[in-house]
Amino acid sequence: MKVFVAGASGAVGRPTVRRLLAAGHEVVGTTRREGRAAEIREAGAEAVVCDVLDAEALREVVMAARPEVVIHALTALPERFDPKSDYLAETNRLREEGTRNLIAAAEAAGARRLVAESVAFFYEPEGDWVKDEEAPMFRDPPGRFAAGRDALVSLESQVLEAEGLEGVVLRFGWFYGPGTYYDRGGSVADEVKKRRYPVIGKGQGTFSHVHVDDAAAAYVAALERGSPGVYNIVDDEPAPVREWLPVYAEALGAKPPRRVPEWLARLVAGKDLVATATTTRGASNAKAKRELRWQPEHPSWRQGFAESLRA
């Protein structure tokens, strides 16, 4: 099958390209940097340097590729994760304007299916601590997260409502593994090693993680399997911060995380970060297992953190 991967040089794009090629698919991958194009070619795929915000240029390369399936793995996250900054601004634009351009190009090229990346940690923080795909998205997230939520809603609605395309949205958990913030040289790892990533309050905020290799496997599974719609792509064990963070610190060889009360964390880090740490909901992967026949090779962060940091 001919597959066009937009965002082929990212932390998820790279393993996705490798898995697609291993499964016998023909792959064309995009990147915005010529230096990254060489990596895509070395993997065995065709590489094109293209900015998806340039609608005409994108249309030309997608039409030249004539893919059956288009994968939308576009993000533009900064090197360091800093929720107190406007770190999602460029990614938000990609999720709104970039998605619109990619859909138009895919339709013009006669693609059959579009599989797009969303996130599984923007569920409304009420009720159950683990959500399925039917749960409502965050209605009124605090601070800068509001723009992120609006961009995700835009992306998902554009993909699911695209005429002539089978729209599939994969809502991924918090990525870990090579090239992520959780990798040994990543910014989350750096904060944990410096004991600047504490357990706040009761540490009840519930996170669902997913290894980037498992995220890539989900893209491959979604090429042909599963009805159009939304799927949570997360591991088998959603867990509160108070459980997973000490395990991650130990895997890094760091000291146990500090514990701080919510009032102090608000003064130091701000209310947005505290809300994320204390109210975030996890996600269920039951639908993806059932309909995409996807199984995570790293079923739990309990083993996955240590295994990824040894790699």
C-alpha positions in Angstrom: 0.0 0.0 0.0 1.2 3.5 -0.7 1.2 5.6 2.5 2.0 9.3 2.9 3.3 10.2 6.3 3.1 13.9 7.2 5.5 14.4 10.1 7.8 11.4 9.3 10.8 12.8 11.2 9.1 13.2 14.6 9.4 11.0 17.6 6.4 8.9 16.5 6.9 9.5 12.8 10.3 7.7 12.7 9.2 4.4 14.2 6.0 4.6 12.1 8.0 4.8 8.9 10.1 1.8 10.0 7.1 -0.3 10.8 5.3 0.6 7.6 8.3 -0.4 5.6 8.7 -3.6 7.6 5.1 -4.5 6.8 5.8 -4.1 3.1 4.2 -0.7 2.5 5.6 2.0 0.1 6.2 5.2 2.1 6.6 8.8 1.3 7.4 10.9 4.3 7.5 14.7 4.9 9.8 16.8 7.0 10.4 20.6 7.1 14.2 20.2 7.4 16.5 18.9 4.7 18.7 17.3 7.3 15.9 15.2 8.5 15.1 14.1 5.0 18.3 12.1 4.9 17.1 10.1 7.9 13.9 9.2 6.2 15.7 8.1 3.1 18.2 6.0 5.1 15.2 4.2 6.6 14.2 3.2 3.1 11.3 5.6 2.4 11.0 8.5 -0.1 11.4 11.8 1.6 10.0 15.2 0.6 10.8 18.6 2.3 7.6 20.4 2.7 5.8 22.9 5.0 2.2 21.7 5.4 1.2 25.3 6.1 2.0 25.9 2.4 -1.2 24.6 0.9 -0.1 24.6 -2.7 3.2 23.0 -2.1 1.6 20.3 0.0 -1.0 19.6 -2.6 1.6 19.1 -5.2 3.7 16.5 -3.2 0.6 14.6 -2.0 -0.8 14.4 -5.6 2.6 13.3 -6.8 2.6 10.5 -4.2 -0.9 9.3 -4.9 -1.3 7.6 -1.6 -4.1 5.3 -0.5 -3.7 6.4 3.1 -2.4 9.6 4.6 -1.0 9.7 8.1 -1.2 13.0 10.0 1.5 12.8 12.7 2.3 16.6 12.7 3.5 18.4 15.8 5.9 21.2 16.4 6.7 20.8 20.1 9.7 22.7 21.5 12.7 20.9 22.9 11.7 21.5 26.4 8.2 20.8 27.9 7.2 24.0 29.7 3.5 24.2 30.5 3.9 27.8 31.8 4.9 28.9 28.3 2.9 29.0 25.1 4.6 25.8 24.0 1.6 24.5 22.1 1.2 27.5 19.8 2.9 26.1 16.7 1.4 22.7 17.2 -2.1 24.3 17.5 -1.6 25.9 14.1 -0.6 22.6 12.6 -3.7 20.9 14.1 -6.0 23.6 12.7 -4.6 25.1 9.5 -2.2 22.2 8.7 -5.0 19.6 9.1 -7.2 21.6 6.7 -4.4 21.7 4.1 -3.6 18.0 4.5 -7.3 17.0 4.1 -7.6 19.1 0.9 -4.4 17.5 -0.5 -5.5 14.0 0.4 -8.9 14.5 -1.2 -7.3 15.9 -4.4 -4.9 12.9 -4.5 -7.8 10.4 -4.2 -6.7 9.0 -0.9 -9.1 6.6 0.8 -8.3 7.0 4.5 -6.8 9.6 6.8 -5.3 8.6 10.1 -4.6 11.5 12.5 -2.9 12.1 15.8 -4.8 13.5 18.7 -4.4 13.1 22.5 -6.1 11.1 25.2 -5.6 13.4 28.1 -8.0 16.2 27.3 -11.1 14.5 28.7 -13.4 16.5 31.0 -12.0 16.1 34.6 -15.2 14.8 36.2 -16.5 11.4 37.3 -14.6 8.3 36.5 -10.8 8.5 36.5 -10.5 6.4 33.3 -12.4 7.5 30.2 -13.5 5.8 27.0 -13.9 7.5 23.6 -17.5 8.5 24.3 -16.5 10.8 27.3 -16.7 14.5 26.6 -13.6 16.5 25.9 -12.4 19.2 28.4 -15.1 21.9 28.2 -13.2 24.8 29.9 -9.5 23.9 30.4 -7.4 26.5 32.3 -5.1 29.1 30.8 -3.2 28.3 27.6 -4.7 24.8 27.6 -7.9 26.3 26.2 -6.2 27.0 22.8 -4.9 23.5 22.8 -8.3 22.0 23.4 -9.8 24.1 20.6 -7.1 23.0 18.2 -7.8 19.3 19.0 -11.5 19.8 18.6 -10.8 21.4 15.2 -8.5 18.6 14.1 -10.8 15.8 15.1 -13.9 17.4 13.6 -12.1 18.1 10.3 -10.8 14.5 10.1 -14.1 12.8 11.0 -16.2 15.1 8.7 -13.9 15.0 5.7 -15.9 14.2 2.6 -14.7 11.2 0.6 -12.2 10.1 3.3 -12.4 7.5 6.0 -11.3 9.6 9.0 -9.6 7.9 11.9 -8.4 9.7 15.0 -5.9 8.1 17.3 -5.9 9.7 20.7 -2.5 9.0 22.1 -1.4 8.9 25.8 1.7 10.6 27.1 4.5 9.5 24.9 7.7 7.9 26.3 10.7 6.3 24.6 13.3 7.5 22.2 13.0 11.2 21.2 10.4 12.1 23.8 10.4 14.3 26.9 10.6 11.1 29.0 13.8 9.9 27.2 17.0 10.0 29.3 18.0 13.4 27.7 14.5 14.8 27.6 13.2 17.7 29.6 10.8 15.7 31.8 13.7 13.4 32.7 15.8 16.4 33.5 13.2 17.9 35.8 12.7 14.5 37.6 16.5 14.1 38.1 16.6 17.6 39.6 13.6 16.8 41.8 11.6 19.6 40.2 8.7 17.3 39.2 6.9 16.7 42.5 3.8 14.7 43.5 1.3 17.5 44.1 -1.3 17.1 46.8 -2.7 13.6 46.8 -1.1 12.9 43.4 -4.5 11.7 42.1 -4.2 13.0 38.5 -4.4 9.9 36.3 -2.1 9.5 33.3 -2.2 7.1 30.5 1.2 6.5 28.8 2.2 4.9 25.5 5.6 3.9 24.1 6.3 5.5 20.8 6.8 2.1 19.2 3.3 1.1 20.3 2.0 4.4 18.9 3.6 3.5 15.6 2.1 0.1 15.6 -1.3 1.7 16.1 -0.8 3.7 12.9 0.0 0.5 11.0 -3.0 -1.2 12.5 -5.3 1.7 11.5 -4.4 1.6 7.8 -7.1 -1.0 7.0 -8.7 -2.1 10.2 -11.3 -0.4 12.3 -14.3 1.8 11.3 -13.8 5.5 10.9 -13.9 7.1 14.3 -11.9 7.8 17.4 -9.6 5.4 19.3 -7.6 5.8 22.5 -4.1 4.5 22.0 -2.7 4.0 25.5 -1.1 1.3 27.6 -3.1 -1.1 29.8 -2.5 0.7 33.1 -3.8 4.2 33.7 -2.2 5.4 36.9 -2.2 8.3 39.3 0.9 10.5 39.5 1.7 9.2 43.0 2.2 5.7 41.5 3.9 6.2 38.2 6.2 9.1 39.0 8.3 7.3 41.7 8.7 4.3 39.3 9.9 6.6 36.5 12.3 8.4 38.9 13.8 5.0 40.0 14.2 3.9 36.3 16.2 7.1 35.7 18.3 6.4 38.8 17.0 9.6 40.4 15.9 10.3 43.9 12.2 9.8 44.8 10.1 12.8 43.8 9.2 15.4 46.5 5.7 15.8 47.7 4.3 19.3 47.9 0.8 20.6 48.9 -1.4 22.1 46.2 -1.3 25.6 47.6 2.5 25.7 47.4 2.5 24.2 43.9 0.1 26.9 42.8 2.4 29.7 44.1 5.5 28.1 42.4 4.2 26.5 39.2 0.8 28.1 38.6 -2.7 26.8 38.7 -2.7 25.4 35.2 0.1 22.9 36.0 -1.5 22.0 39.3 -4.8 21.3 37.5 -3.0 19.0 35.1 -1.2 17.1 37.9 -4.3 16.7 40.1 -7.4 16.4 37.8 -6.2 14.7 34.5 -8.1 11.6 33.5 -6.7 8.4 32.1 -8.0 6.5 29.1 -9.2 3.0 28.2 -7.7 1.2 25.2 -10.5 -1.4 25.0 -11.9 -0.1 21.7 -8.5 -0.1 20.0 -7.8 -3.6 21.1 -11.2 -4.8 20.0 -11.6 -3.0 16.6 -8.1 -2.3 15.5 -6.7 -5.6 16.9 -3.9 -3.5 18.4 -1.9 -4.8 21.4 0.8 -2.7 23.1 4.2 -4.4 23.2 4.8 -2.3 26.4 1.5 -3.0 28.3 2.6 -1.0 31.4 4.8 1.8 32.3 6.0 -0.3 35.2 8.3 -2.2 33.0 8.2 0.1 30.0 10.0 3.0 31.6 13.0 0.9 32.6 13.1 -0.9 29.3 13.0 2.3 27.3 15.7 3.9 29.4 18.0 0.9 28.9 17.7 1.1 25.1 
